[in-house]
Amino acid sequence: MPPKLLPVSLSREAQADADAAIDWYIGEGAFIAADDFADEIDQALGLLSQFTELGETGAHNTRTLPLHSFPYSLIYR
């Protein structure tokens, strides 16, 4: 039986931050980087739906999962 996946999504604020970063990469002409950034966020969300204990523990009952190829992290509870 496959593992149960938990629904995960970005908050409005996190989605706005991701959109701003993607817009910045596009504005710099880094179209592949913009696609790669969006893909890495999607991959990280997929991992979190399966493995909720990934990442490091943080303040206020949060966890932090850094993206591998970009200077961004997902902060979640």
mmCIF file as gemmi writes it, N, C-alpha and C atoms, coordinates in Angstrom:
data_model
loop_
_atom_site.group_PDB
_atom_site.id
_atom_site.type_symbol
_atom_site.label_atom_id
_atom_site.label_alt_id
_atom_site.label_comp_id
_atom_site.label_asym_id
_atom_site.label_entity_id
_atom_site.label_seq_id
_atom_site.pdbx_PDB_ins_code
_atom_site.Cartn_x
_atom_site.Cartn_y
_atom_site.Cartn_z
_atom_site.occupancy
_atom_site.B_iso_or_equiv
_atom_site.pdbx_formal_charge
_atom_site.auth_seq_id
_atom_site.auth_asym_id
_atom_site.pdbx_PDB_model_num
ATOM 1 N N . MET Axp A 1 ? 0.848 -1.175 0 1 0 ? 1 A 1
ATOM 2 C CA . MET Axp A 1 ? 0 0 0 1 0 ? 1 A 1
ATOM 3 C C . MET Axp A 1 ? 0.9 1.246 0 1 0 ? 1 A 1
ATOM 4 N N . PRO Axp A 2 ? 0.657 2.204 -0.899 1 0 ? 2 A 1
ATOM 5 C CA . PRO Axp A 2 ? 1.494 3.41 -0.935 1 0 ? 2 A 1
ATOM 6 C C . PRO Axp A 2 ? 1.3 4.254 0.317 1 0 ? 2 A 1
ATOM 7 N N . PRO Axp A 3 ? 2.325 5.026 0.689 1 0 ? 3 A 1
ATOM 8 C CA . PRO Axp A 3 ? 2.18 5.863 1.888 1 0 ? 3 A 1
ATOM 9 C C . PRO Axp A 3 ? 1.093 6.911 1.697 1 0 ? 3 A 1
ATOM 10 N N . LYS Axp A 4 ? 0.457 7.248 2.807 1 0 ? 4 A 1
ATOM 11 C CA . LYS Axp A 4 ? -0.578 8.283 2.761 1 0 ? 4 A 1
ATOM 12 C C . LYS Axp A 4 ? 0.093 9.643 2.588 1 0 ? 4 A 1
ATOM 13 N N . LEU Axp A 5 ? -0.391 10.402 1.628 1 0 ? 5 A 1
ATOM 14 C CA . LEU Axp A 5 ? 0.158 11.726 1.37 1 0 ? 5 A 1
ATOM 15 C C . LEU Axp A 5 ? -0.68 12.776 2.083 1 0 ? 5 A 1
ATOM 16 N N . LEU Axp A 6 ? -0.015 13.659 2.783 1 0 ? 6 A 1
ATOM 17 C CA . LEU Axp A 6 ? -0.714 14.754 3.443 1 0 ? 6 A 1
ATOM 18 C C . LEU Axp A 6 ? -0.793 15.934 2.489 1 0 ? 6 A 1
ATOM 19 N N . PRO Axp A 7 ? -1.912 16.633 2.485 1 0 ? 7 A 1
ATOM 20 C CA . PRO Axp A 7 ? -2.004 17.801 1.598 1 0 ? 7 A 1
ATOM 21 C C . PRO Axp A 7 ? -1.09 18.918 2.103 1 0 ? 7 A 1
ATOM 22 N N . VAL Axp A 8 ? -0.296 19.459 1.207 1 0 ? 8 A 1
ATOM 23 C CA . VAL Axp A 8 ? 0.561 20.597 1.539 1 0 ? 8 A 1
ATOM 24 C C . VAL Axp A 8 ? 0.4 21.654 0.456 1 0 ? 8 A 1
ATOM 25 N N . SER Axp A 9 ? 0.509 22.886 0.855 1 0 ? 9 A 1
ATOM 26 C CA . SER Axp A 9 ? 0.425 23.986 -0.106 1 0 ? 9 A 1
ATOM 27 C C . SER Axp A 9 ? 1.142 25.189 0.481 1 0 ? 9 A 1
ATOM 28 N N . LEU Axp A 10 ? 1.425 26.137 -0.37 1 0 ? 10 A 1
ATOM 29 C CA . LEU Axp A 10 ? 2.044 27.377 0.077 1 0 ? 10 A 1
ATOM 30 C C . LEU Axp A 10 ? 0.973 28.319 0.614 1 0 ? 10 A 1
ATOM 31 N N . SER Axp A 11 ? 1.322 29.039 1.658 1 0 ? 11 A 1
ATOM 32 C CA . SER Axp A 11 ? 0.425 30.096 2.128 1 0 ? 11 A 1
ATOM 33 C C . SER Axp A 11 ? 0.388 31.197 1.073 1 0 ? 11 A 1
ATOM 34 N N . ARG Axp A 12 ? -0.55 32.09 1.21 1 0 ? 12 A 1
ATOM 35 C CA . ARG Axp A 12 ? -0.617 33.217 0.264 1 0 ? 12 A 1
ATOM 36 C C . ARG Axp A 12 ? 0.684 34.009 0.252 1 0 ? 12 A 1
ATOM 37 N N . GLU Axp A 13 ? 1.234 34.237 1.444 1 0 ? 13 A 1
ATOM 38 C CA . GLU Axp A 13 ? 2.478 35.001 1.541 1 0 ? 13 A 1
ATOM 39 C C . GLU Axp A 13 ? 3.632 34.255 0.885 1 0 ? 13 A 1
ATOM 40 N N . ALA Axp A 14 ? 3.716 32.958 1.128 1 0 ? 14 A 1
ATOM 41 C CA . ALA Axp A 14 ? 4.792 32.164 0.529 1 0 ? 14 A 1
ATOM 42 C C . ALA Axp A 14 ? 4.638 32.099 -0.984 1 0 ? 14 A 1
ATOM 43 N N . GLN Axp A 15 ? 3.411 31.973 -1.465 1 0 ? 15 A 1
ATOM 44 C CA . GLN Axp A 15 ? 3.183 31.953 -2.911 1 0 ? 15 A 1
ATOM 45 C C . GLN Axp A 15 ? 3.581 33.286 -3.532 1 0 ? 15 A 1
ATOM 46 N N . ALA Axp A 16 ? 3.258 34.384 -2.84 1 0 ? 16 A 1
ATOM 47 C CA . ALA Axp A 16 ? 3.647 35.708 -3.339 1 0 ? 16 A 1
ATOM 48 C C . ALA Axp A 16 ? 5.166 35.849 -3.381 1 0 ? 16 A 1
ATOM 49 N N . ASP Axp A 17 ? 5.863 35.331 -2.357 1 0 ? 17 A 1
ATOM 50 C CA . ASP Axp A 17 ? 7.331 35.367 -2.355 1 0 ? 17 A 1
ATOM 51 C C . ASP Axp A 17 ? 7.896 34.544 -3.505 1 0 ? 17 A 1
ATOM 52 N N . ALA Axp A 18 ? 7.34 33.35 -3.713 1 0 ? 18 A 1
ATOM 53 C CA . ALA Axp A 18 ? 7.807 32.487 -4.806 1 0 ? 18 A 1
ATOM 54 C C . ALA Axp A 18 ? 7.554 33.154 -6.153 1 0 ? 18 A 1
ATOM 55 N N . ASP Axp A 19 ? 6.382 33.734 -6.32 1 0 ? 19 A 1
ATOM 56 C CA . ASP Axp A 19 ? 6.068 34.426 -7.578 1 0 ? 19 A 1
ATOM 57 C C . ASP Axp A 19 ? 7.023 35.589 -7.82 1 0 ? 19 A 1
ATOM 58 N N . ALA Axp A 20 ? 7.346 36.333 -6.757 1 0 ? 20 A 1
ATOM 59 C CA . ALA Axp A 20 ? 8.277 37.461 -6.895 1 0 ? 20 A 1
ATOM 60 C C . ALA Axp A 20 ? 9.665 36.968 -7.3 1 0 ? 20 A 1
ATOM 61 N N . ALA Axp A 21 ? 10.101 35.856 -6.72 1 0 ? 21 A 1
ATOM 62 C CA . ALA Axp A 21 ? 11.41 35.304 -7.084 1 0 ? 21 A 1
ATOM 63 C C . ALA Axp A 21 ? 11.411 34.841 -8.539 1 0 ? 21 A 1
ATOM 64 N N . ILE Axp A 22 ? 10.348 34.169 -8.947 1 0 ? 22 A 1
ATOM 65 C CA . ILE Axp A 22 ? 10.246 33.717 -10.342 1 0 ? 22 A 1
ATOM 66 C C . ILE Axp A 22 ? 10.244 34.916 -11.281 1 0 ? 22 A 1
ATOM 67 N N . ASP Axp A 23 ? 9.485 35.948 -10.939 1 0 ? 23 A 1
ATOM 68 C CA . ASP Axp A 23 ? 9.47 37.164 -11.759 1 0 ? 23 A 1
ATOM 69 C C . ASP Axp A 23 ? 10.859 37.789 -11.845 1 0 ? 23 A 1
ATOM 70 N N . TRP Axp A 24 ? 11.611 37.758 -10.737 1 0 ? 24 A 1
ATOM 71 C CA . TRP Axp A 24 ? 12.959 38.321 -10.748 1 0 ? 24 A 1
ATOM 72 C C . TRP Axp A 24 ? 13.854 37.534 -11.703 1 0 ? 24 A 1
ATOM 73 N N . TYR Axp A 25 ? 13.815 36.192 -11.601 1 0 ? 25 A 1
ATOM 74 C CA . TYR Axp A 25 ? 14.627 35.373 -12.508 1 0 ? 25 A 1
ATOM 75 C C . TYR Axp A 25 ? 14.256 35.653 -13.97 1 0 ? 25 A 1
ATOM 76 N N . ILE Axp A 26 ? 12.974 35.752 -14.248 1 0 ? 26 A 1
ATOM 77 C CA . ILE Axp A 26 ? 12.527 36.048 -15.617 1 0 ? 26 A 1
ATOM 78 C C . ILE Axp A 26 ? 13.019 37.427 -16.04 1 0 ? 26 A 1
ATOM 79 N N . GLY Axp A 27 ? 12.914 38.4 -15.153 1 0 ? 27 A 1
ATOM 80 C CA . GLY Axp A 27 ? 13.379 39.748 -15.453 1 0 ? 27 A 1
ATOM 81 C C . GLY Axp A 27 ? 14.87 39.815 -15.744 1 0 ? 27 A 1
ATOM 82 N N . GLU Axp A 28 ? 15.621 38.885 -15.151 1 0 ? 28 A 1
ATOM 83 C CA . GLU Axp A 28 ? 17.061 38.805 -15.39 1 0 ? 28 A 1
ATOM 84 C C . GLU Axp A 28 ? 17.378 37.985 -16.64 1 0 ? 28 A 1
ATOM 85 N N . GLY Axp A 29 ? 16.338 37.462 -17.285 1 0 ? 29 A 1
ATOM 86 C CA . GLY Axp A 29 ? 16.547 36.628 -18.469 1 0 ? 29 A 1
ATOM 87 C C . GLY Axp A 29 ? 16.941 35.204 -18.138 1 0 ? 29 A 1
ATOM 88 N N . ALA Axp A 30 ? 16.79 34.823 -16.872 1 0 ? 30 A 1
ATOM 89 C CA . ALA Axp A 30 ? 17.169 33.483 -16.416 1 0 ? 30 A 1
ATOM 90 C C . ALA Axp A 30 ? 15.927 32.582 -16.434 1 0 ? 30 A 1
ATOM 91 N N . PHE Axp A 31 ? 15.446 32.302 -17.648 1 0 ? 31 A 1
ATOM 92 C CA . PHE Axp A 31 ? 14.198 31.554 -17.802 1 0 ? 31 A 1
ATOM 93 C C . PHE Axp A 31 ? 14.315 30.122 -17.288 1 0 ? 31 A 1
ATOM 94 N N . ILE Axp A 32 ? 15.444 29.491 -17.536 1 0 ? 32 A 1
ATOM 95 C CA . ILE Axp A 32 ? 15.643 28.12 -17.046 1 0 ? 32 A 1
ATOM 96 C C . ILE Axp A 32 ? 15.683 28.123 -15.523 1 0 ? 32 A 1
ATOM 97 N N . ALA Axp A 33 ? 16.356 29.111 -14.928 1 0 ? 33 A 1
ATOM 98 C CA . ALA Axp A 33 ? 16.401 29.208 -13.469 1 0 ? 33 A 1
ATOM 99 C C . ALA Axp A 33 ? 14.999 29.405 -12.898 1 0 ? 33 A 1
ATOM 100 N N . ALA Axp A 34 ? 14.177 30.205 -13.563 1 0 ? 34 A 1
ATOM 101 C CA . ALA Axp A 34 ? 12.799 30.412 -13.102 1 0 ? 34 A 1
ATOM 102 C C . ALA Axp A 34 ? 12.037 29.092 -13.1 1 0 ? 34 A 1
ATOM 103 N N . ASP Axp A 35 ? 12.177 28.314 -14.173 1 0 ? 35 A 1
ATOM 104 C CA . ASP Axp A 35 ? 11.52 26.998 -14.235 1 0 ? 35 A 1
ATOM 105 C C . ASP Axp A 35 ? 12.078 26.057 -13.177 1 0 ? 35 A 1
ATOM 106 N N . ASP Axp A 36 ? 13.405 26.056 -13.026 1 0 ? 36 A 1
ATOM 107 C CA . ASP Axp A 36 ? 14.038 25.177 -12.04 1 0 ? 36 A 1
ATOM 108 C C . ASP Axp A 36 ? 13.603 25.531 -10.622 1 0 ? 36 A 1
ATOM 109 N N . PHE Axp A 37 ? 13.477 26.82 -10.343 1 0 ? 37 A 1
ATOM 110 C CA . PHE Axp A 37 ? 13.036 27.266 -9.021 1 0 ? 37 A 1
ATOM 111 C C . PHE Axp A 37 ? 11.625 26.756 -8.734 1 0 ? 37 A 1
ATOM 112 N N . ALA Axp A 38 ? 10.717 26.947 -9.677 1 0 ? 38 A 1
ATOM 113 C CA . ALA Axp A 38 ? 9.34 26.466 -9.502 1 0 ? 38 A 1
ATOM 114 C C . ALA Axp A 38 ? 9.318 24.95 -9.337 1 0 ? 38 A 1
ATOM 115 N N . ASP Axp A 39 ? 10.123 24.243 -10.129 1 0 ? 39 A 1
ATOM 116 C CA . ASP Axp A 39 ? 10.183 22.783 -10.019 1 0 ? 39 A 1
ATOM 117 C C . ASP Axp A 39 ? 10.712 22.349 -8.657 1 0 ? 39 A 1
ATOM 118 N N . GLU Axp A 40 ? 11.734 23.042 -8.157 1 0 ? 40 A 1
ATOM 119 C CA . GLU Axp A 40 ? 12.299 22.65 -6.865 1 0 ? 40 A 1
ATOM 120 C C . GLU Axp A 40 ? 11.308 22.875 -5.728 1 0 ? 40 A 1
ATOM 121 N N . ILE Axp A 41 ? 10.53 23.947 -5.809 1 0 ? 41 A 1
ATOM 122 C CA . ILE Axp A 41 ? 9.481 24.154 -4.802 1 0 ? 41 A 1
ATOM 123 C C . ILE Axp A 41 ? 8.46 23.024 -4.875 1 0 ? 41 A 1
ATOM 124 N N . ASP Axp A 42 ? 8.033 22.666 -6.076 1 0 ? 42 A 1
ATOM 125 C CA . ASP Axp A 42 ? 7.069 21.568 -6.233 1 0 ? 42 A 1
ATOM 126 C C . ASP Axp A 42 ? 7.631 20.26 -5.686 1 0 ? 42 A 1
ATOM 127 N N . GLN Axp A 43 ? 8.898 19.985 -5.964 1 0 ? 43 A 1
ATOM 128 C CA . GLN Axp A 43 ? 9.526 18.757 -5.462 1 0 ? 43 A 1
ATOM 129 C C . GLN Axp A 43 ? 9.593 18.765 -3.938 1 0 ? 43 A 1
ATOM 130 N N . ALA Axp A 44 ? 9.951 19.908 -3.358 1 0 ? 44 A 1
ATOM 131 C CA . ALA Axp A 44 ? 10.026 20.004 -1.9 1 0 ? 44 A 1
ATOM 132 C C . ALA Axp A 44 ? 8.652 19.799 -1.271 1 0 ? 44 A 1
ATOM 133 N N . LEU Axp A 45 ? 7.62 20.376 -1.868 1 0 ? 45 A 1
ATOM 134 C CA . LEU Axp A 45 ? 6.264 20.174 -1.349 1 0 ? 45 A 1
ATOM 135 C C . LEU Axp A 45 ? 5.855 18.713 -1.452 1 0 ? 45 A 1
ATOM 136 N N . GLY Axp A 46 ? 6.244 18.055 -2.54 1 0 ? 46 A 1
ATOM 137 C CA . GLY Axp A 46 ? 5.958 16.631 -2.683 1 0 ? 46 A 1
ATOM 138 C C . GLY Axp A 46 ? 6.637 15.802 -1.607 1 0 ? 46 A 1
ATOM 139 N N . LEU Axp A 47 ? 7.888 16.126 -1.314 1 0 ? 47 A 1
ATOM 140 C CA . LEU Axp A 47 ? 8.593 15.419 -0.242 1 0 ? 47 A 1
ATOM 141 C C . LEU Axp A 47 ? 7.93 15.652 1.105 1 0 ? 47 A 1
ATOM 142 N N . LEU Axp A 48 ? 7.544 16.901 1.365 1 0 ? 48 A 1
ATOM 143 C CA . LEU Axp A 48 ? 6.901 17.208 2.644 1 0 ? 48 A 1
ATOM 144 C C . LEU Axp A 48 ? 5.564 16.504 2.799 1 0 ? 48 A 1
ATOM 145 N N . SER Axp A 49 ? 4.88 16.25 1.699 1 0 ? 49 A 1
ATOM 146 C CA . SER Axp A 49 ? 3.597 15.543 1.798 1 0 ? 49 A 1
ATOM 147 C C . SER Axp A 49 ? 3.803 14.098 2.237 1 0 ? 49 A 1
ATOM 148 N N . GLN Axp A 50 ? 4.99 13.554 1.978 1 0 ? 50 A 1
ATOM 149 C CA . GLN Axp A 50 ? 5.296 12.174 2.366 1 0 ? 50 A 1
ATOM 150 C C . GLN Axp A 50 ? 6.071 12.089 3.679 1 0 ? 50 A 1
ATOM 151 N N . PHE Axp A 51 ? 6.975 13.038 3.884 1 0 ? 51 A 1
ATOM 152 C CA . PHE Axp A 51 ? 7.899 12.988 5.016 1 0 ? 51 A 1
ATOM 153 C C . PHE Axp A 51 ? 7.815 14.302 5.79 1 0 ? 51 A 1
ATOM 154 N N . THR Axp A 52 ? 6.847 14.393 6.671 1 0 ? 52 A 1
ATOM 155 C CA . THR Axp A 52 ? 6.567 15.657 7.358 1 0 ? 52 A 1
ATOM 156 C C . THR Axp A 52 ? 7.654 16.059 8.349 1 0 ? 52 A 1
ATOM 157 N N . GLU Axp A 53 ? 8.537 15.136 8.703 1 0 ? 53 A 1
ATOM 158 C CA . GLU Axp A 53 ? 9.59 15.451 9.666 1 0 ? 53 A 1
ATOM 159 C C . GLU Axp A 53 ? 10.889 15.891 9.002 1 0 ? 53 A 1
ATOM 160 N N . LEU Axp A 54 ? 10.874 16.118 7.693 1 0 ? 54 A 1
ATOM 161 C CA . LEU Axp A 54 ? 12.07 16.613 7.014 1 0 ? 54 A 1
ATOM 162 C C . LEU Axp A 54 ? 12.425 17.993 7.538 1 0 ? 54 A 1
ATOM 163 N N . GLY Axp A 55 ? 13.639 18.378 7.314 1 0 ? 55 A 1
ATOM 164 C CA . GLY Axp A 55 ? 14.046 19.723 7.695 1 0 ? 55 A 1
ATOM 165 C C . GLY Axp A 55 ? 14.461 19.801 9.149 1 0 ? 55 A 1
ATOM 166 N N . GLU Axp A 56 ? 14.896 20.974 9.512 1 0 ? 56 A 1
ATOM 167 C CA . GLU Axp A 56 ? 15.38 21.243 10.863 1 0 ? 56 A 1
ATOM 168 C C . GLU Axp A 56 ? 14.272 21.878 11.691 1 0 ? 56 A 1
ATOM 169 N N . THR Axp A 57 ? 14.277 21.596 12.982 1 0 ? 57 A 1
ATOM 170 C CA . THR Axp A 57 ? 13.301 22.243 13.855 1 0 ? 57 A 1
ATOM 171 C C . THR Axp A 57 ? 13.67 23.713 14.013 1 0 ? 57 A 1
ATOM 172 N N . GLY Axp A 58 ? 12.652 24.536 14.153 1 0 ? 58 A 1
ATOM 173 C CA . GLY Axp A 58 ? 12.87 25.976 14.276 1 0 ? 58 A 1
ATOM 174 C C . GLY Axp A 58 ? 12.019 26.57 15.377 1 0 ? 58 A 1
ATOM 175 N N . ALA Axp A 59 ? 12.002 27.866 15.412 1 0 ? 59 A 1
ATOM 176 C CA . ALA Axp A 59 ? 11.244 28.597 16.428 1 0 ? 59 A 1
ATOM 177 C C . ALA Axp A 59 ? 9.743 28.469 16.185 1 0 ? 59 A 1
ATOM 178 N N . HIS Axp A 60 ? 8.994 28.613 17.247 1 0 ? 60 A 1
ATOM 179 C CA . HIS Axp A 60 ? 7.526 28.657 17.191 1 0 ? 60 A 1
ATOM 180 C C . HIS Axp A 60 ? 6.926 27.406 16.556 1 0 ? 60 A 1
ATOM 181 N N . ASN Axp A 61 ? 7.498 26.243 16.886 1 0 ? 61 A 1
ATOM 182 C CA . ASN Axp A 61 ? 6.969 24.957 16.422 1 0 ? 61 A 1
ATOM 183 C C . ASN Axp A 61 ? 6.993 24.838 14.897 1 0 ? 61 A 1
ATOM 184 N N . THR Axp A 62 ? 8.018 25.39 14.273 1 0 ? 62 A 1
ATOM 185 C CA . THR Axp A 62 ? 8.16 25.3 12.821 1 0 ? 62 A 1
ATOM 186 C C . THR Axp A 62 ? 9.314 24.375 12.464 1 0 ? 62 A 1
ATOM 187 N N . ARG Axp A 63 ? 9.372 24.025 11.205 1 0 ? 63 A 1
ATOM 188 C CA . ARG Axp A 63 ? 10.488 23.28 10.634 1 0 ? 63 A 1
ATOM 189 C C . ARG Axp A 63 ? 10.916 24.03 9.38 1 0 ? 63 A 1
ATOM 190 N N . THR Axp A 64 ? 12.177 23.879 9.014 1 0 ? 64 A 1
ATOM 191 C CA . THR Axp A 64 ? 12.723 24.572 7.852 1 0 ? 64 A 1
ATOM 192 C C . THR Axp A 64 ? 13.362 23.564 6.917 1 0 ? 64 A 1
ATOM 193 N N . LEU Axp A 65 ? 12.97 23.627 5.651 1 0 ? 65 A 1
ATOM 194 C CA . LEU Axp A 65 ? 13.544 22.766 4.619 1 0 ? 65 A 1
ATOM 195 C C . LEU Axp A 65 ? 14.173 23.663 3.56 1 0 ? 65 A 1
ATOM 196 N N . PRO Axp A 66 ? 15.517 23.726 3.522 1 0 ? 66 A 1
ATOM 197 C CA . PRO Axp A 66 ? 16.155 24.569 2.507 1 0 ? 66 A 1
ATOM 198 C C . PRO Axp A 66 ? 16.031 23.954 1.121 1 0 ? 66 A 1
ATOM 199 N N . LEU Axp A 67 ? 15.899 24.814 0.126 1 0 ? 67 A 1
ATOM 200 C CA . LEU Axp A 67 ? 15.964 24.353 -1.255 1 0 ? 67 A 1
ATOM 201 C C . LEU Axp A 67 ? 17.431 24.089 -1.577 1 0 ? 67 A 1
ATOM 202 N N . HIS Axp A 68 ? 17.691 23.103 -2.421 1 0 ? 68 A 1
ATOM 203 C CA . HIS Axp A 68 ? 19.076 22.707 -2.697 1 0 ? 68 A 1
ATOM 204 C C . HIS Axp A 68 ? 19.808 23.682 -3.604 1 0 ? 68 A 1
ATOM 205 N N . SER Axp A 69 ? 19.161 24.185 -4.61 1 0 ? 69 A 1
ATOM 206 C CA . SER Axp A 69 ? 19.846 24.962 -5.646 1 0 ? 69 A 1
ATOM 207 C C . SER Axp A 69 ? 19.587 26.461 -5.583 1 0 ? 69 A 1
ATOM 208 N N . PHE Axp A 70 ? 18.823 26.897 -4.608 1 0 ? 70 A 1
ATOM 209 C CA . PHE Axp A 70 ? 18.441 28.304 -4.532 1 0 ? 70 A 1
ATOM 210 C C . PHE Axp A 70 ? 18.539 28.781 -3.087 1 0 ? 70 A 1
ATOM 211 N N . PRO Axp A 71 ? 18.77 30.073 -2.877 1 0 ? 71 A 1
ATOM 212 C CA . PRO Axp A 71 ? 18.92 30.589 -1.508 1 0 ? 71 A 1
ATOM 213 C C . PRO Axp A 71 ? 17.569 30.852 -0.827 1 0 ? 71 A 1
ATOM 214 N N . TYR Axp A 72 ? 16.727 29.836 -0.814 1 0 ? 72 A 1
ATOM 215 C CA . TYR Axp A 72 ? 15.393 29.926 -0.217 1 0 ? 72 A 1
ATOM 216 C C . TYR Axp A 72 ? 15.14 28.679 0.618 1 0 ? 72 A 1
ATOM 217 N N . SER Axp A 73 ? 14.261 28.811 1.593 1 0 ? 73 A 1
ATOM 218 C CA . SER Axp A 73 ? 13.842 27.684 2.42 1 0 ? 73 A 1
ATOM 219 C C . SER Axp A 73 ? 12.331 27.698 2.552 1 0 ? 73 A 1
ATOM 220 N N . LEU Axp A 74 ? 11.764 26.512 2.721 1 0 ? 74 A 1
ATOM 221 C CA . LEU Axp A 74 ? 10.346 26.4 3.067 1 0 ? 74 A 1
ATOM 222 C C . LEU Axp A 74 ? 10.267 26.297 4.583 1 0 ? 74 A 1
ATOM 223 N N . ILE Axp A 75 ? 9.461 27.132 5.195 1 0 ? 75 A 1
ATOM 224 C CA . ILE Axp A 75 ? 9.238 27.094 6.633 1 0 ? 75 A 1
ATOM 225 C C . ILE Axp A 75 ? 7.81 26.616 6.833 1 0 ? 75 A 1
ATOM 226 N N . TYR Axp A 76 ? 7.647 25.566 7.649 1 0 ? 76 A 1
ATOM 227 C CA . TYR Axp A 76 ? 6.33 24.932 7.742 1 0 ? 76 A 1
ATOM 228 C C . TYR Axp A 76 ? 6.07 24.411 9.144 1 0 ? 76 A 1
ATOM 229 N N . ARG Axp A 77 ? 4.806 24.053 9.387 1 0 ? 77 A 1
ATOM 230 C CA . ARG Axp A 77 ? 4.387 23.4 10.636 1 0 ? 77 A 1
ATOM 231 C C . ARG Axp A 77 ? 3.592 22.167 10.298 1 0 ? 77 A 1
